[in-house]
Amino acid sequence: MKFTEEHEWLREEDGEMVVGITIHAAEQLGDVVFVELPEEGTTVSKDDEVVVIESVKAASDILAPVDGEITEVNSALADNPGMVNDDPQGEAWFFKMKISDESQMADFMDEAGYQKFIG
């Protein structure tokens, strides 16, 4: 897994990147009550707002970590947004994407670097 300073994680799976938020981010949000996901097939640029999360504490936007195309969304989150609190780095991924610029992956931290970052 790779991690961003915006508390997102990326995991390669079958040639695509799966994107979600970290345990730290889910804990900071509190109980998630709503998730709005992007449309499949949407082309995004790094730092575009692609997901809206609402919790009992606040609303947050999840940004595209890299340039690419959204290939799949986790529609289970629409019916059960609390999954984000239960398993943020597993079953509660937000979307999968095909990356158009692999060099952007060089900007991200490994798990040890992320733990030091949130330290």
C-alpha positions as CSV (number, residue, x, y, z in Angstrom):
1,M,0.0,0.0,0.0
2,K,1.0,3.6,-0.6
3,F,-0.3,6.6,1.5
4,T,-0.9,10.2,0.7
5,E,-0.6,13.3,3.0
6,E,-4.4,13.6,2.6
7,H,-4.8,10.3,4.5
8,E,-5.7,8.2,1.5
9,W,-4.3,4.8,0.7
10,L,-3.7,3.2,-2.7
11,R,-3.3,-0.6,-3.3
12,E,-2.6,-2.1,-6.7
13,E,-5.0,-4.8,-7.7
14,D,-5.2,-6.4,-11.1
15,G,-3.4,-3.5,-12.9
16,E,-5.7,-0.9,-11.3
17,M,-5.4,1.2,-8.1
18,V,-7.9,0.7,-5.3
19,V,-8.4,3.9,-3.3
20,G,-9.7,4.5,0.2
21,I,-9.0,6.4,3.4
22,T,-6.8,5.4,6.3
23,I,-7.8,4.2,9.7
24,H,-6.4,7.5,11.1
25,A,-8.7,9.5,8.7
26,A,-11.8,7.3,9.6
27,E,-11.1,7.8,13.3
28,Q,-10.8,11.6,12.8
29,L,-14.1,11.7,10.9
30,G,-16.2,9.9,13.5
31,D,-19.3,8.0,12.5
32,V,-19.7,8.2,8.7
33,V,-23.4,8.6,7.8
34,F,-23.2,9.3,4.0
35,V,-20.9,8.6,1.1
36,E,-21.3,10.1,-2.4
37,L,-19.2,8.2,-5.0
38,P,-18.1,9.3,-8.5
39,E,-19.6,7.9,-11.7
40,E,-17.7,4.9,-13.2
41,G,-16.0,6.0,-16.4
42,T,-15.2,9.5,-15.1
43,T,-11.8,10.8,-16.0
44,V,-10.2,12.7,-13.1
45,S,-7.1,14.7,-12.6
46,K,-4.9,14.6,-9.4
47,D,-6.6,16.6,-6.6
48,D,-10.1,16.7,-8.2
49,E,-12.8,16.2,-5.6
50,V,-14.2,12.7,-6.3
51,V,-15.9,11.5,-3.1
52,V,-18.0,13.3,-0.5
53,I,-18.1,11.8,3.0
54,E,-20.4,13.1,5.7
55,S,-20.0,12.1,9.3
56,V,-21.6,13.2,12.5
57,K,-18.7,15.6,13.0
58,A,-18.1,17.1,9.5
59,A,-18.2,16.7,5.7
60,S,-15.0,15.9,3.8
61,D,-14.0,15.6,0.2
62,I,-11.7,12.8,-1.0
63,L,-9.4,13.9,-3.8
64,A,-8.2,11.9,-6.7
65,P,-4.6,10.9,-5.7
66,V,-3.5,10.6,-9.4
67,D,-4.7,11.3,-12.9
68,G,-6.8,8.5,-14.4
69,E,-10.2,7.0,-15.0
70,I,-12.6,5.7,-12.4
71,T,-13.3,2.1,-13.4
72,E,-15.4,0.9,-10.4
73,V,-17.0,2.2,-7.3
74,N,-17.9,0.5,-4.1
75,S,-21.7,0.8,-4.2
76,A,-22.0,-1.1,-0.9
77,L,-20.9,2.2,0.8
78,A,-24.1,4.0,-0.4
79,D,-26.2,1.5,1.5
80,N,-23.9,1.1,4.5
81,P,-21.6,4.1,4.9
82,G,-20.6,2.9,8.4
83,M,-18.3,0.4,6.6
84,V,-15.8,3.2,6.4
85,N,-15.5,3.2,10.2
86,D,-15.5,-0.6,10.5
87,D,-12.9,-1.5,7.8
88,P,-11.5,1.7,6.2
89,Q,-8.4,-0.1,4.8
90,G,-10.2,-3.2,3.6
91,E,-13.8,-3.7,2.5
92,A,-14.6,0.1,2.6
93,W,-12.5,1.1,-0.4
94,F,-14.1,4.0,-2.4
95,F,-13.2,3.4,-6.0
96,K,-10.8,1.7,-8.4
97,M,-9.0,3.6,-11.1
98,K,-6.8,3.1,-14.1
99,I,-3.8,5.4,-13.7
100,S,-2.7,7.5,-16.7
101,D,0.6,8.7,-15.2
102,E,2.5,6.1,-13.2
103,S,5.2,8.6,-12.3
104,Q,2.7,10.3,-9.9
105,M,3.0,7.2,-7.6
106,A,6.5,8.2,-6.7
107,D,5.1,11.0,-4.4
108,F,3.5,8.7,-1.9
109,M,4.7,7.2,1.4
110,D,5.0,3.6,2.4
111,E,3.3,2.5,5.6
112,A,6.3,3.3,7.8
113,G,6.5,6.8,6.3
114,Y,2.8,7.3,6.8
115,Q,3.0,6.2,10.5
116,K,5.8,8.7,11.0
117,F,3.8,11.4,9.2
118,I,0.8,11.0,11.5
119,G,3.1,10.3,14.5
